[in-house]
Structure formats: structure tokens, C-alpha cells
């Protein structure tokens, strides 16, 4: 009779509804390899996934057969060449807009305010995508507009995660959020969060803007949720937003 696990594995805690348990467990092994991590021994993989070593060993055999992992001469395991092929196929089909725009549209639908996605461009920031508020009174930023980095919540978020020193930037790095009223333009308020990619680097900043008289603290959670959704879509870790 198989032993009953003393605790749930990572895969069991986040099982796909209607999915196959063995596939969930194999995926949890692949997820244990992070960017920049060293190859891992069997015991390390078992600890990271919460599975018995015997179970991990069987799954590794299948993953190795599929070239998704490879066993090194010293007995440790690393990701295999098939991962590189899959990434190449993914990168050729990937469009940032497919991840960012749906989340922005949902944010605007929830808040009825305007959403912008900014990326750093040298010493400025570029508005890459924009979804306008349905309300007639709003700020009139457009996709393609170039704005300052040192003014406005979106610019300050990009500066913070570019390593800018200072108390305000330390706070942004800690809270993963910046809100301001009148920082870029008088009468305009903004709430911004960083969006992370699969490597943990900042891919851009999502910003919700509104007239200062319509500013609501409650919008902060909506902006954070949109940033987390985008980060997931880019392969990043939602855990980066843990306070």
C-alpha cells in the first residue's frame, strides 16, 4: 500500500482542476529550477517540491527522456535542451500586448479610470499602451507619448527599480507601489505598480490615472491585481509582490 504523504506537495496544493496529478507534479519539478540557480541534487528537488525522493526520481526519468531535464556527471540535475526549443517557439509567438492590454482593459472596466503601461527609454519613459477612461474628464496621454521619469508615479516606479537611491525609492521598492497627486500634472493623480518578467526584472509599470478629485485609495488593490496578472502572463512570480 502506498504511503500517505506527511504533507501536501507543491503540486497538490496548486493542482489543476480536472488535470492529471502526475503532470502537475512533473511541472512542479520544472518550476523548482529558477533563473540563475545551480543544478540541483535529488534531495534538493524533493525538498523544493514537497515530494518523496522515490516519486521525484520516477518523474525525473520521464523528464530526462523528454529532454526537459538532464542528469549531470555529478548526479545533479539541470534543465534540458528541450526547454530552450520551447522557449524559442514561445518567444516567436509572444506579443507583449496580448498580456498587457487585456489586464489594462479589465482595470479600466473595474475603476472607470485610465490605464497606461510605461517602459523606460533612456532618461524618459514611453507610454507603450493606453486604455482611456469612459468618463469625459480624464488626462489625455496617448500611446507613443514620452514623459519624464522623475515626475509621476509611473516614472518613479521605473526609477526605483532601476536602482535610484533615496527614501521615496526605497519605499517604492519595498511596497511595490507608488501613488501621487499632482506629481506630474496639477489636478492629476496616479497609482503605479511594477510589472516583472520571468527573470525577475521590471518589464514596465502599469499606471492608473484620474483627476485628483476622483482619487480613491481603494483603487490601489485593483492596480496591484492588474500588475500581478501581467507578471503571471510574462512568466514572473506573483510572490515578488509579497509585503
N, C-alpha and C positions, 0 to 999 in steps of 0.2 A: 504494500500500500504506500503511495507517495506521501512524503512528509508534508505536513501543512506548514506553510511559511510562518515564521515567527512574527513577521511584519510584512505589510504590503510593499511590493516593489514599486519603483517609479512608474513602470508601465501599468501596473494595476491601479494606481492612484489616478492615472490620466488615460484610462482605456477608451478607445474609440467606440462609440455606441454602435452595436451591431458588427463590430470588427472582429478580427482574429487575434487572439491573445498572443500567439507566437510571433506574429508580425509586430504587434505593439512592443513586445519585449526586444525583438531584434532592433527596432527603431531606437529604443532607449539606449542600446549599446552604442549605436552610431552617434547619438546625441551626447554621449559621455565624452567624446573627443571634441574639445573646444579649440578655438583659434589660438595657435601658438603653444598648445600643450605638447608635452613629451609623449612618446609611445607609452602605453600602459601595460602593466602585468595583469595576469588573470585576476589576482586578488583585488587589484585596484578597480578593475571593471566591475567585479562583483559588488564591491563596496559602493561604487558610484550609482549602480542600477538597483541595488537592494535585492539582488537575486543570488541564489546559491551558485557556487562555482561550477558545479556539475551542469546546471542549466545554461550558464553562460558559455561553457565550453562547447556544448552542442550547438548553440546558436552561432558561436564564432566559426564553427566548422562550415555552416551553411553560408555565412557572410564571406568567409575566405574563398569558398567555392565560387561565389558570385563576384569575386574580386573587389568587394566593398570594404574588406579589411585584408591586411596581410600580416603574417607572422614573421617577425624578425629573427635573426640568428640567435639572439639572446633570449628568445622566448616571449618577448613583449609584442604587443600588437599596435598597429597604426592603421590609419585609413588607407584603402587600396586605390588602384588606378581607375577603377570604375567610377569612383566619386568625382574624379577630375572630368571624366567624359560627361557625366550627368550635369556637372556644373557648367561645362561649356555649352551643352544643349540648352540649359536653363537661361544662361546669360544672353544667348542669341534670341530667345523668345521673350525675354523680360522687358517690360516697359514700366518705368517709374510711375507714370501717370495711372496705370492700372491699379496700383496700390494706393496712391495718394488721393486721387480725385474722388473715388467712392467714399472714402473716410471723410474727406472735406465736405462732400455733399450732405452726408449724414449729420455732421457737426452743424452745418448751416440750418438744416431742417429742424434740429433739436433746439438751437438757440435763436434762430432767426436773425443772426448777425453774420458778418462777412468773414470768410476764412481765406488765408493766404499761406503758401508754402514757399519759404525763402531758403536760398543756398548762398554760401559765402562766395564772393567773387573778388579776390584780392582784398582791398580795404573797403569794399562795399558789399551790399547784399542784393541779390537778384530775386525778384518775385517770379518764381517759376510757374506757379499755378495760382489761380484765383477763382473763388466762387462767391458771388455777391449776395448780400442780404436781400431778401424780398422787400424790405422796408425802404421807402423812398429816401429817408435821411440816413446816409452812410458815408464813410470815407470812399474816395474814388481811386484806389490803387488798381492797376491793371497788370496782368501777366506781361513780363518784359520790363517793367519799371525797375530802376536801380535806386536803392535807398541807402542811407548811411548806416554803418554798423554801430556807431556809438550813441545812436538815439533810437528809441523804440524797443519794445520788449523782444521782438524777433531778432534784431541786430545784437542786442545784449546777450541773448542766449547763444548765438553763434560765436560771439567774442568769448563768452565764458568757457565754452567747450573747445575753443582754440587756445586756451591757456592764459587768457588775460588775467593779470593779478588784480587784487582789490577785494574789499569786503563784499561789495554787491555781487561780484562774480563768484566769490566763494559760496555765497548763499544760493545763487542760481545752480551751481554745480551740486550742491547738497540737496536742494529741493526739486531739481529738475523742472523748474518753472520760473517764469518771470511775469509779473503783472505791473502795469503802469498806467497812469492817467496824465496826459499832456506831455509825455516824454518826447515824442516825435513831433506831434502837432497839437496845438491848443484845442481842447474840446474833444480829443480822440483818445480812447482807452484801448489797451491791448493786453491780451493774455497769451503767452507763448510757452511751448514745451519743445525740447529737443526730440528728434526722431533718429534712432540708432539703426545702423545696418548690421549685417551678420558678423562683422569684425568688431563690433562694439564702438565704431567711430560714428560721429554725428553726420547723418546724411542730409540734414536740413532742420528747419524749425517750422512748426505749424503755429500759426498765429490767428487768433480770433480778435477782430477789431470792431468797435462800436462807438457811437457818440458817448461821451463820458456820462451823460445823464442816464444812459441805459446800462451802465456798467453793473454787473451782478457778480458777487463772489461765487455764487452757485455755478457759474459757467466754467470755473476752474476744473471741476471734475470732468466736464464734457470735453474740454481741451485735452486733458491728460488721457482720457479714454481714447480719443482720436489718435494721439501720439502713440499709445500702446498698440492700437490696431495697425497703424502704419509700420511700427517697428516689427511686429509679428510678420507682416507681409513682406518685409525686407529680410527676414531670417534672423532678426535681432532678438534679444532676450527681454521679455517684459520685466524680469527681475531687476533690470537696471533702474526701474522707477521706484523700487522699494525705498522707503524713507528710513 
